[in-house]
Amino acid sequence: MIVTTTPSIEGKTIVEYKGIVCGEVISGINFVKDFLAGLRDVFGGRAGAYEGELIAARESALNEMVDRARSMGANAVVGVDIDYEVIGQNGSMLMISASGTAVVVR
């Protein structure tokens, strides 16, 4: 499945639009990750625990979007947008949503 942020795919022709597809993930961030990130704030450096969580959540949202596109008969998703939001009490949850247009290309 071709997935791209662009509205078209070079060398391919969109022959059918299947519709908008989305994938959403809400991930809780636990105490240990918060504690380690707090240490990074004090001493500097990258917050690897948060980065890992972000990467996994983004991949899950994209995979969910692709699965929905495939179930509609699409072989590509164009115009993909990925959004990140912090939600929940005290900003303890991360929501990632991926959306795009499911299409058939040849």
MDTraj code that builds the backbone (N, CA, C; nanometers):
import mdtraj as md
import numpy as np

residues = "MET ILE VAL THR THR THR PRO SER ILE GLU GLY LYS THR ILE VAL GLU TYR LYS GLY ILE VAL CYS GLY GLU VAL ILE SER GLY ILE ASN PHE VAL LYS ASP PHE LEU ALA GLY LEU ARG ASP VAL PHE GLY GLY ARG ALA GLY ALA TYR GLU GLY GLU LEU ILE ALA ALA ARG GLU SER ALA LEU ASN GLU MET VAL ASP ARG ALA ARG SER MET GLY ALA ASN ALA VAL VAL GLY VAL ASP ILE ASP TYR GLU VAL ILE GLY GLN ASN GLY SER MET LEU MET ILE SER ALA SER GLY THR ALA VAL VAL VAL ARG".split()
xyz = np.array([
    [0.0863, -0.1183, 0.0000],
    [0.0000, 0.0000, 0.0000],
    [0.0898, 0.1231, 0.0000],
    [0.0660, 0.2120, -0.0948],
    [0.1394, 0.3382, -0.1006],
    [0.0683, 0.4370, -0.0078],
    [0.1452, 0.5006, 0.0800],
    [0.0914, 0.6014, 0.1725],
    [0.1775, 0.7260, 0.1582],
    [0.1122, 0.8377, 0.1259],
    [0.1888, 0.9597, 0.1018],
    [0.1133, 1.0838, 0.1501],
    [0.1882, 1.1853, 0.1853],
    [0.1280, 1.3128, 0.2265],
    [0.0907, 1.3990, 0.1070],
    [0.1383, 1.3615, -0.0104],
    [0.1100, 1.4393, -0.1308],
    [-0.0289, 1.4044, -0.1854],
    [-0.0885, 1.4935, -0.2663],
    [-0.2223, 1.4667, -0.3190],
    [-0.2240, 1.3715, -0.4386],
    [-0.1070, 1.3369, -0.4901],
    [-0.0972, 1.2454, -0.6031],
    [0.0297, 1.1625, -0.5869],
    [0.0431, 1.0620, -0.6741],
    [0.1605, 0.9752, -0.6702],
    [0.2263, 0.9802, -0.8069],
    [0.3497, 1.0242, -0.8096],
    [0.4207, 1.0383, -0.9363],
    [0.4242, 0.9052, -1.0110],
    [0.3884, 0.9090, -1.1392],
    [0.3900, 0.7898, -1.2213],
    [0.2654, 0.7036, -1.2084],
    [0.1721, 0.7431, -1.1228],
    [0.0476, 0.6682, -1.1028],
    [-0.0707, 0.7591, -1.1329],
    [-0.1803, 0.6984, -1.1731],
    [-0.3040, 0.7721, -1.1982],
    [-0.4092, 0.7253, -1.0998],
    [-0.4735, 0.8190, -1.0327],
    [-0.5833, 0.7845, -0.9435],
    [-0.7044, 0.7544, -1.0317],
    [-0.7559, 0.6312, -1.0216],
    [-0.8684, 0.5906, -1.1045],
    [-0.9989, 0.5827, -1.0251],
    [-0.9878, 0.5832, -0.8914],
    [-1.1083, 0.5775, -0.8088],
    [-1.0790, 0.6314, -0.6690],
    [-1.1697, 0.7139, -0.6201],
    [-1.1619, 0.7644, -0.4829],
    [-1.2571, 0.6817, -0.3981],
    [-1.2048, 0.6204, -0.2924],
    [-1.2860, 0.5346, -0.2062],
    [-1.3437, 0.6107, -0.0870],
    [-1.2763, 0.7157, -0.0436],
    [-1.3257, 0.7948, 0.0684],
    [-1.2176, 0.8250, 0.1705],
    [-1.2564, 0.8999, 0.2705],
    [-1.1647, 0.9387, 0.3774],
    [-1.1470, 0.8220, 0.4732],
    [-1.0229, 0.7997, 0.5137],
    [-0.9922, 0.6957, 0.6118],
    [-0.9126, 0.7578, 0.7257],
    [-0.9342, 0.7048, 0.8449],
    [-0.8653, 0.7552, 0.9642],
    [-0.8156, 0.6394, 1.0486],
    [-0.7152, 0.6673, 1.1269],
    [-0.6659, 0.5753, 1.2287],
    [-0.6358, 0.6570, 1.3522],
    [-0.6809, 0.6108, 1.4674],
    [-0.6606, 0.6853, 1.5913],
    [-0.6005, 0.5958, 1.6991],
    [-0.5144, 0.6543, 1.7786],
    [-0.4552, 0.5840, 1.8918],
    [-0.4514, 0.6801, 2.0095],
    [-0.4946, 0.6312, 2.1252],
    [-0.4806, 0.7075, 2.2487],
    [-0.3918, 0.6260, 2.3404],
    [-0.2834, 0.6860, 2.3828],
    [-0.1831, 0.6152, 2.4613],
    [-0.1619, 0.6853, 2.5949],
    [-0.1661, 0.6087, 2.7021],
    [-0.1377, 0.6632, 2.8343],
    [0.0122, 0.6683, 2.8573],
    [0.0560, 0.7676, 2.9283],
    [0.1979, 0.7823, 2.9610],
    [0.2109, 0.7573, 3.1106],
    [0.2921, 0.6575, 3.1461],
    [0.2950, 0.6165, 3.2862],
    [0.3941, 0.6940, 3.3719],
    [0.3895, 0.6682, 3.4986],
    [0.4703, 0.7396, 3.5979],
    [0.6198, 0.7272, 3.5707],
    [0.6667, 0.6079, 3.5339],
    [0.8101, 0.5875, 3.5125],
    [0.8594, 0.6757, 3.3973],
    [0.7831, 0.6786, 3.2887],
    [0.8228, 0.7624, 3.1749],
    [0.8224, 0.9093, 3.2141],
    [0.7205, 0.9520, 3.2921],
    [0.7156, 1.0906, 3.3383],
    [0.8376, 1.1233, 3.4243],
    [0.8730, 1.0325, 3.5137],
    [0.9874, 1.0535, 3.6022],
    [1.1165, 1.0655, 3.5222],
    [1.1372, 0.9736, 3.4282],
    [1.2594, 0.9763, 3.3469],
    [1.2653, 1.1014, 3.2594],
    [1.1505, 1.1419, 3.2052],
    [1.1471, 1.2640, 3.1252],
    [1.1793, 1.3849, 3.2113],
    [1.1327, 1.3851, 3.3366],
    [1.1643, 1.4941, 3.4282],
    [1.3133, 1.5043, 3.4527],
    [1.3812, 1.3911, 3.4661],
    [1.5267, 1.3921, 3.4818],
    [1.5944, 1.4492, 3.3579],
    [1.5414, 1.4175, 3.2415],
    [1.5978, 1.4709, 3.1173],
    [1.5827, 1.6231, 3.1131],
    [1.4698, 1.6737, 3.1656],
    [1.4494, 1.8185, 3.1702],
    [1.5571, 1.8850, 3.2540],
    [1.5943, 1.8207, 3.3634],
    [1.6932, 1.8780, 3.4553],
    [1.8346, 1.8655, 3.3985],
    [1.8678, 1.7479, 3.3487],
    [2.0055, 1.7204, 3.3078],
    [2.0298, 1.7331, 3.1579],
    [1.9249, 1.7492, 3.0816],
    [1.9395, 1.7607, 2.9365],
    [1.9351, 1.6254, 2.8682],
    [1.9264, 1.6280, 2.7380],
    [1.9236, 1.5040, 2.6604],
    [1.7854, 1.4747, 2.6062],
    [1.7772, 1.3666, 2.5336],
    [1.6519, 1.3263, 2.4706],
    [1.5725, 1.2373, 2.5649],
    [1.4412, 1.2470, 2.5552],
    [1.3514, 1.1650, 2.6374],
    [1.3150, 1.0403, 2.5576],
    [1.4016, 0.9402, 2.5639],
    [1.3857, 0.8189, 2.4847],
    [1.2559, 0.7453, 2.5103],
    [1.2090, 0.7437, 2.6346],
    [1.0838, 0.6739, 2.6663],
    [0.9669, 0.7385, 2.5939],
    [0.9628, 0.8708, 2.5935],
    [0.8562, 0.9412, 2.5228],
    [0.8691, 0.9225, 2.3719],
    [0.9918, 0.9288, 2.3210],
    [1.0127, 0.9118, 2.1780],
    [0.9650, 0.7746, 2.1320],
    [0.9978, 0.6724, 2.2079],
    [0.9543, 0.5370, 2.1741],
    [0.8031, 0.5248, 2.1738],
    [0.7388, 0.5851, 2.2726],
    [0.5931, 0.5832, 2.2815],
    [0.5303, 0.6562, 2.1627],
    [0.5876, 0.7680, 2.1271],
    [0.5378, 0.8470, 2.0144],
    [0.5504, 0.7707, 1.8829],
    [0.6647, 0.7083, 1.8607],
    [0.6871, 0.6317, 1.7380],
    [0.5890, 0.5147, 1.7282],
    [0.5728, 0.4404, 1.8367],
    [0.4819, 0.3254, 1.8361],
    [0.3377, 0.3688, 1.8126],
    [0.2959, 0.4773, 1.8749],
    [0.1587, 0.5253, 1.8591],
    [0.1348, 0.5749, 1.7170],
    [0.2310, 0.6457, 1.6593],
    [0.2165, 0.6944, 1.5219],
    [0.2067, 0.5779, 1.4248],
    [0.2922, 0.4773, 1.4405],
    [0.2881, 0.3602, 1.3528],
    [0.1549, 0.2862, 1.3659],
    [0.1022, 0.2763, 1.4875],
    [-0.0270, 0.2101, 1.5085],
    [-0.1395, 0.2856, 1.4392],
    [-0.1391, 0.4183, 1.4498],
    [-0.2426, 0.4994, 1.3846],
    [-0.2348, 0.4848, 1.2324],
    [-0.1140, 0.4868, 1.1777],
    [-0.0980, 0.4705, 1.0327],
    [-0.1414, 0.3304, 0.9885],
    [-0.1051, 0.2282, 1.0649],
    [-0.1445, 0.0915, 1.0306],
    [-0.2961, 0.0748, 1.0338],
    [-0.3605, 0.1357, 1.1325],
    [-0.5064, 0.1297, 1.1410],
    [-0.5702, 0.1980, 1.0194],
    [-0.5159, 0.3120, 0.9802],
    [-0.5664, 0.3839, 0.8629],
    [-0.5506, 0.2985, 0.7368],
    [-0.4349, 0.2370, 0.7190],
    [-0.4084, 0.1521, 0.6028],
    [-0.5033, 0.0321, 0.6015],
    [-0.5262, -0.0297, 0.7165],
    [-0.6186, -0.1433, 0.7235],
    [-0.7586, -0.1027, 0.6789],
    [-0.8025, 0.0143, 0.7193],
    [-0.9355, 0.0626, 0.6795],
    [-0.9403, 0.0903, 0.5291],
    [-0.8320, 0.1474, 0.4751],
    [-0.8270, 0.1729, 0.3309],
    [-0.8307, 0.0417, 0.2530],
    [-0.7544, -0.0555, 0.2996],
    [-0.7508, -0.1862, 0.2331],
    [-0.8887, -0.2519, 0.2347],
    [-0.9601, -0.2382, 0.3458],
    [-1.0934, -0.2994, 0.3559],
    [-1.1938, -0.2327, 0.2608],
    [-1.1625, -0.1115, 0.2154],
    [-1.2483, -0.0412, 0.1190],
    [-1.2103, -0.0741, -0.0254],
    [-1.1036, -0.1507, -0.0429],
    [-1.0591, -0.1857, -0.1772],
    [-0.9551, -0.0918, -0.2347],
    [-0.8971, -0.0067, -0.1521],
    [-0.7959, 0.0887, -0.1983],
    [-0.6584, 0.0221, -0.2027],
    [-0.5711, 0.0770, -0.2869],
    [-0.4325, 0.0305, -0.2882],
    [-0.3344, 0.1447, -0.2587],
    [-0.3883, 0.2603, -0.2169],
    [-0.3041, 0.3747, -0.1786],
    [-0.3859, 0.4698, -0.0915],
    [-0.3140, 0.5497, -0.0144],
    [-0.3766, 0.6576, 0.0637],
    [-0.2965, 0.7837, 0.0353],
    [-0.3650, 0.8874, -0.0131],
    [-0.2986, 1.0138, -0.0462],
    [-0.3452, 1.1237, 0.0494],
    [-0.2681, 1.2312, 0.0534],
    [-0.3046, 1.3468, 0.1355],
    [-0.3035, 1.3171, 0.2842],
    [-0.2143, 1.2307, 0.3278],
    [-0.2117, 1.1876, 0.4682],
    [-0.1679, 1.3029, 0.5591],
    [-0.2406, 1.3165, 0.6695],
    [-0.2094, 1.4158, 0.7724],
    [-0.2040, 1.3431, 0.9063],
    [-0.1041, 1.3741, 0.9863],
    [-0.0903, 1.3146, 1.1184],
    [-0.0998, 1.4260, 1.2215],
    [-0.1903, 1.4086, 1.3174],
    [-0.2099, 1.5085, 1.4231],
    [-0.1792, 1.4482, 1.5591],
    [-0.1238, 1.5310, 1.6470],
    [-0.0883, 1.4900, 1.7827],
    [-0.1596, 1.5819, 1.8809],
    [-0.2190, 1.5239, 1.9837],
    [-0.2862, 1.6020, 2.0879],
    [-0.2560, 1.5407, 2.2231],
    [-0.2395, 1.6244, 2.3231],
    [-0.2287, 1.5793, 2.4615],
    [-0.3660, 1.5979, 2.5236],
    [-0.4189, 1.4908, 2.5813],
    [-0.5532, 1.4958, 2.6381],
    [-0.5534, 1.4334, 2.7772],
    [-0.6684, 1.4377, 2.8432],
    [-0.6836, 1.3765, 2.9749],
    [-0.6464, 1.4721, 3.0860],
    [-0.6800, 1.4304, 3.2069],
    [-0.6454, 1.5112, 3.3227],
    [-0.4938, 1.5202, 3.3326],
    [-0.4437, 1.6373, 3.3548],
    [-0.3004, 1.6636, 3.3680],
    [-0.2216, 1.6292, 3.2418],
    [-0.2888, 1.6213, 3.1270],
    [-0.2193, 1.5920, 3.0024],
    [-0.1496, 1.4578, 3.0035],
    [-0.2108, 1.3576, 3.0636],
    [-0.1458, 1.2280, 3.0826],
    [-0.1651, 1.1313, 2.9670],
    [-0.2367, 1.1733, 2.8637],
    [-0.2598, 1.0839, 2.7506],
    [-0.2233, 1.1536, 2.6202],
    [-0.1782, 1.0738, 2.5270],
    [-0.1380, 1.1236, 2.3967],
    [-0.2318, 1.0638, 2.2923],
    [-0.2927, 1.1489, 2.2102],
    [-0.3778, 1.1018, 2.1019],
    [-0.3094, 1.1342, 1.9695],
    [-0.2989, 1.0323, 1.8857],
    [-0.2434, 1.0514, 1.7521],
    [-0.3487, 1.0050, 1.6532],
    [-0.3769, 1.0895, 1.5549],
    [-0.4706, 1.0505, 1.4504],
    [-0.4047, 1.0712, 1.3141],
    [-0.4301, 0.9748, 1.2271],
    [-0.3802, 0.9810, 1.0901],
    [-0.5016, 0.9750, 0.9985],
    [-0.5067, 1.0623, 0.8994],
    [-0.6185, 1.0625, 0.8069],
    [-0.5684, 1.0897, 0.6658],
    [-0.6434, 1.0402, 0.5698],
    [-0.6083, 1.0599, 0.4295],
    [-0.7226, 1.0140, 0.3421],
    [-0.7012, 1.0134, 0.2128],
    [-0.8015, 0.9697, 0.1172],
    [-0.7588, 0.8363, 0.0577],
    [-0.8450, 0.7356, 0.0745],
    [-0.8202, 0.6029, 0.0177],
    [-0.8525, 0.6085, -0.1314],
    [-0.7587, 0.5604, -0.2128],
    [-0.7753, 0.5648, -0.3583],
    [-0.7285, 0.4344, -0.4216],
    [-0.7690, 0.4175, -0.5456],
    [-0.7144, 0.3095, -0.6296],
    [-0.6289, 0.3771, -0.7356],
    [-0.5049, 0.3324, -0.7456],
    [-0.4134, 0.3885, -0.8458],
    [-0.3687, 0.2792, -0.9421],
    [-0.3341, 0.3239, -1.0617],
    [-0.2781, 0.2327, -1.1627],
    [-0.1585, 0.2982, -1.2246],
])
top = md.Topology()
chain = top.add_chain()
for i, resn in enumerate(residues, 1):
    res = top.add_residue(resn, chain, resSeq=i)
    for name in ("N", "CA", "C"):
        top.add_atom(name, md.element.get_by_symbol(name[0]), res)
traj = md.Trajectory(xyz[None], top)
